[in-house]
Amino acid sequence: MSFKPLTDLKIIDFSHRLPGPLCGKILSDLGATVIKIEDHIFQDPFLSGLFAQFDPSFISWYENLNAGKNILRFDFNSPEDQKIIHELVVSADAVIMGLPPKTREKLKITDHDLSLKKPMVVIELLASAHEKKSMHDLNALAMTGLLSLFVAGQKDKIVDPPFLPIAGISFGHKAATDLLAAFIQATKKNQTQFVKTYLDQVTKEILGIFWPESDRQQGRTKFLHNGIYPCYSLYQTRDLKYVALAAVEEKFWNRFCEVFKIKSSHDRFYNKDQSLFELISNEIHKRTTSEIESLIKDEDLCLSIIK
């Protein structure tokens, strides 16, 4: 990314796992100097701990989320290291906090310690302002009702959850936005701004708007983006791979039908039965992905091979 407006900003990142480190990555990508501080024994669980042990892909997540940051490891029980950490924090412009209260006291970086007369932000990413129970991404999606869109129509006793932790990803983006907004306020007031942001609240505020209350009350669970119309769906090819069709606009739909020789009296939004879905499926399934790729290489019709 060539756009680096945060070049002069120094941020300390004490967070771990996904949302906090993603927040730091977003700011780092925008030019901020982000220093991730970890205890030399109790490192990020994505790198060394529960998550890394049961699924090594989390190590790659850790590397990608923290690429571009300066990663420093200290002995949090060492008086000398405690002093270095404290000095790094008080000289920073912002802190992504992810430490328990007793550790913050030990390092002398409590809210009281960081109430400084300078532009500074201390942001904490928390599960909930009201719920006392712990939660992960999947719990936030369930508690806000959004996961019901995913299970609607399911008949299996066991359902695989969606792969992408979209609640946590949204949470990390919102934290970065909140931090920058708070820094503007800190600059105006010339004092530290303390911000708390919550996973369940952010999930509802950012993702909930795409399933309006009126639709929920009507029990509506199928929309364009989860397959109500044949012009916007995923179809299997002859080599058992898939293509993504998103020919919502008439010009793309008409050209798609011409290229794949689909003849139907129904328009692209016909969903009274599965007949148009099946017609498209049959035509797609006649070809391999390489054949489809060759067929559409010079076409603009919103059809893509799923890589």
N, C-alpha and C positions, 0 to 999 in steps of 0.2 A: 504494500500500500504506500503510495507516494504522498498521500495527504497526512501530514504529521503536525497538527496544530498544538499538540500537548508537549512539545519538545522540552519545555522548561519545567514540567511538572514532575515531582518525585513522589512516588507512592510506595508505601510499605504494605506488603500483602502477607497477613498471618493466616489466611484462610486455607481450606483444604477441600478435597473432593471436587465438586463441579461448579456450583454457582459463583462462589467467591473467586476462585482462580479464573473462571471465564470473565468475570468483571475485570480482573486485572489484565487479562489478555487483550480485551477490547481496548482498554486504555493504553496498554503497551503498543498495540498496533497503530494507535493514533499518535504515537511518539513519546508518551510518558516513559520515564525511567521507573520501572517497577522492580522492587527488591522483595523477593519472596523469602521470608525468614521461617526456618523450621528448627525444631529441636533435633539435635543430632541423633537421638534415639527414637523419639516419637515423631517420625516423619509423616508426610501425607499418606493416608491409607490407600490411595490409588497407586502409590509407589512401593510402600513397604507396610503391609498390614493386611487386614481382613479382605479388602476388595482385591488387592493384588494377588493374594493367595488363592482365592477361589476362581478368579478370572484374569489371566495375564493381560487381556486386552486393556485393562484399566491402566497398566503401565504406559501404554501408548497414549491413552487419554491424558495421563499426567504430563507426558512429554509434550504433547501438542498444546495443552492448556497453558503450559508454563514456558513454552519456547519464546525466547526474546527477553525473558526476565533474568535478573541476576539472582541466583539462588544461593542463599547463605545459611549455613547450619551452625548452630551454637549449642553449648551446654547451658540450658536454661537455669541450672542450679549453680553455675559458676558466677561468683560476684564480678569477676572481670568481664565475662560475656554479658552479664546483665547490664553492666554499665554501657557497653558498646551498643547493645540493642536499644537501650533508653535513648542514647544520643542519636542513633539513626532515626528513631521515631520522632523525637521532638524537632528534628531538622527537616522532616518531611512535610509535604503539602497535604497529604491524605493518608489515611490508614484504613485498609480493609481488615477489620478485626475478626478474629476467629479463635480467640483464646478464652478459656474459662476465667472467672473472676479471680481466683486465687493465683493463677499464673500472671494475670495482669498486675496484681498487687506485688508479686515477687519482682516483676520487671519494672515496676514503677511507671506503668502506663495505664492507670485507671482513668476514668473520665475526669476525676479531680486533678490528676497529674497532667492531663492533656488539655486542661482549660486554659489555653494560652491566648495572649493578646497578639495574634497573628492569624492570617487567613489559613485555616486548616479544617479538614473534614475527617471525622472518625465515623465510619459506617459499619453497622453490624447487620449481618444477614441471619435472620432468625426464622424458625418454623412458623410460629403463629403468635399473634398478640393475645389470643384468647384460649386456644387449646393448650392444655398442659402436656398432652401426649406427644411423643416424638413422631416424626413423619418423614417419609421420603417422597420423591416425585410422584409415584403411583398413588400414594395416599392423598396428596393434594388434588390430583385429578379426580379421585373418587369423591372426596369430601365436597368439592365444588360442583359435583354432578356431571362434569364434562366427560368422565369415562363412560357414562351411560350411552353416549353416542357410539362408542367403540364396541360395546357389548350388545347393542340393539340388534335383534334378529338372530343372535347367537343361540345355538341349541346345545353346543358341547358343554360338558360338565367342567372342563378345564379349558381356559382361553389364554393363549399367549398374550401378554401385554404388548402395547406398541413399543417398538425398539427405541426410538428417540425419546429421551427424557425431556419432553417439551416444556414441562412446568419449570424444571431446573434451568433449562436454557433461557427461558423467558425471564426467570428470576435473576440470572446473571446479567442479562442485558438491562433490566430495570435498575439493578444496583449501580451499574455504570452510569446510567442516566441520572439517578438520584445523587450520586457522588458529584458529578459535574455541576448539577443544579445547586447543590449545597455549597460547592466551592465558590460559585458566583456570590451566594449569600455571605459566605465567610469573608470574601474580599470586600464586600460592601460594609460589613460590620467590624472587620479587622479582629475577628475572634473565632475560636474553634466552634464548628457546628457539629453536633452529635446527631446522627441519623440512624434510625432503625427501620429496616424493611423486612417484610414477612412473606414467606413462600405461599401460604394459602391466600393471602390478600392479593398478591401480585398475579397468581394464577387466575383468580376470579376477575380482576380488573382488566388484564390483558387478553386472556383467552376466552373468558366468559362472554365478552361482547359479541363473539362470533356465533353464539347460540342464544339468541335473544329470549327474554322471559316469555314473550308472547308465543314463541314457537315451543318452548318447554311446556307451557300450560296446555297447548294443543296436542302434546305428545308427539310432535314432529321430530323425527330423528334422521331422516334422509334428505340430503341436499346435493347441490351440484358437486361439491368437493368430496363427498363420500359415496358417489356412484348412483344417484337417482336417475341420471340421464345417460343414454347410450353414447352420446358424443363426448363424454368425459369419463373415461374408465380405463382399466388395464385389461389387455387381451393377450392370450397365450399364442405363441408362434409354433410352427411345426417342430422346431428343435427344442421345444419346452422352455423357452425363455419368454419374456414379456415385452410388450410395447405399451407406451402411455399415449393415449389419444386425448387431446384437449381441444377439439375442433368446435369450440363454442360459437364462434362467429360464423355467419352463414357462408362467407366466402371461403373459409377454411373447410367447412363441412362439405360444401359443393365440390371443391377440388379433391378432397379425400375420397368422396364417392366416385368421382370420375377416375381417379388413379386406381382405385381398388375395385372398380366396376360393381359398385353396390347400387342396386336398383330397388327403391322402395317408395311407396306412396306416402310414407310417414315422414314427418320432419325430424330433426335431430333431437328434439325434446320428447319424443313419443316414449311413454313409459307405462302405458296401460297394461302391457304384458311384456314378455321377454323377447318377442319376435325380432325386434330391431337389434337388440343386444346379440342375439344368436346369429343373425345375418352377418353382422360385423365380425363376430367371433369366427365364423366359418371361413370368411374371406381372409382374415389375418392368419388363421391356422393353416392355410394352404401353403404358406411361405415360411422360410427360415428367416432369422434376423438378418443374415447377410443379404438375402434376396430383397428383403424389405428396405434395408439400408441402401442398396443399389437403386431400388425403385424410387425412393424419395430424396435422393441426394441433391437433386436440383429443384425440389418442390418446397413450397412454403405452406404447410397445412397443419402445423401443430401436432405432429406425430413424432415421437422419440423412442428410440431403443432404450430399454432399461439396461444400463451398463452393469 
